Amino acid sequence: MTVKRSVVRGVGGYLPQRVVTNQEISGLVETSDKWIVQRTGIRERHVAAKGETTSDLGIAAARAALKNANLEADAVDLIVLATSTPDQTFPATAVTIQAELGITRGAAFDVQAVCSGFVYAIATADKYLRDGDFRCALVIGAETFSRILDWTDRSTCVLFGDGAGAVVLEAIEQPGTREDRGVLTTKLRSDGRYRSKLYVDGGPSSTQTVGHLRMEGREVFRYAISMVTDVIDAAFSATGYGPNDIDWFVPHQANKRIIDGSAHKLGIAPQKVVTTVDRHANTSAASIPLALAEAVEDGRIRPGHLVLIEAMGGGFTWASALIRW
C-alpha cells in the first residue's frame, strides 16, 4: 500500500553580505579570536544590514529553494516559517514572504521553537502534506538575531549570526517502506522547566520591549548532548535505522564542541557531519537549512541519501527528523 511522503524537491539559503569576524568583535568586548574559536569553533558570522529584515532573508532563501526545485512560487500552497525574530509582533512574517512571492492561496504562518524551530516547522508541514490538506510547502528558517543581542555581553554576542534557509517539500506517493524518499519520522520534545536557561528578557506582554538574549551557557551545554541523543534514538527506534545507516548528520550549528560530542556519543563518524558553525555561527532556526543548502550545493547530499537533522533550543525544546533525500 502506497503512502504520501513529504519529499524534498529543493533547498536554498541566503546570508547577509556583511561578515563580522572574531577580531571585529574583540574591539567591542574583552575577548579574542583564540578564546572564541577554542570554546565554540566560531570564526565569523553574517549580520543583516540596516533595514534588512527577517522576511528579506527568508524571501531570498525561498527563491533559491524554488529555483533549486525547478518550481514556480505558485506551486506552493503552504508556508511554515520558523523564526524567533519576526519583522513585527503580528502579522506573521510568513505572510509577508507569501505576499512578496506572489502566492495568494493556501496558508502561511510562523512557528516559534527558537533553535529547534526549523525541525518543528518540518514536522508541522509534514503532517499537513501527508494528511492531504496541502500539496507543496515552503519550510523556512530565518533569523536576524543580531537585533536581539546585547553587544556588550561577551557570553552571548560572540555566538550568533543572521541568515535564512528554506526547503521545498512536496506530497508524493511512495511505496510505504523505510526506503521511501521524504520525511520518514520526526520527534519533538520540550520541557518548560528550563526556560530561564536561554531566553529573551523582553516581550509585548511582559516589558513592552523587544529585549535581549540571555543565556546560562554552561547549563545549556550540560543538557544539550543528552537531549539531542534522546530524540535521535527515538528516530532510530521509529525507523529501524542506526548510526551506521546515516549518510549525513546535519545538526543545529550552535557550538562545535556540542556537535562533536553529540556525533561521538551517537557513534556517527566525523566525516558524515556537516558543519558550518565556523563561518555562520549560531543562526538559530536558520542553521540547519543553511547547512543543508551548502551540502546539497557542493554535492555532498545527493538523492537517496539518508539525512539526520536535529536541534536543541530555548524552552528547552529539542527535535529530530530523519529524511531520505
Secondary structure, 3 states (H helix, E strand, C coil): CCEEEEEEEEEEEECCCEEEEHHHHCCCCCCCHHHHHHHHCCCEEEECCCCCCHHHHHHHHHHHHHHHHCCCHHHCCEEEEECCCCCCCCCCHHHHHHHHCCCCCCEEEEECCHHHHHHHHHHHHHHHHHHCCCCEEEEEEEEEHHHHCCCCCHHHHCCECEEEEEEEEEEEEECCCCCCCEEEEEEEEECHHHHHHEEECCCCCCCCCCCCEEECHHHHHHHHHHHHHHHHHHHHHHHCCCHHHCCEEEECCCCHHHHHHHHHHHCCCHHHECCCHHHHCECHHHHHHHHHHHHHHCCCCCCCCEEEEEEEECCCEEEEEEEEC
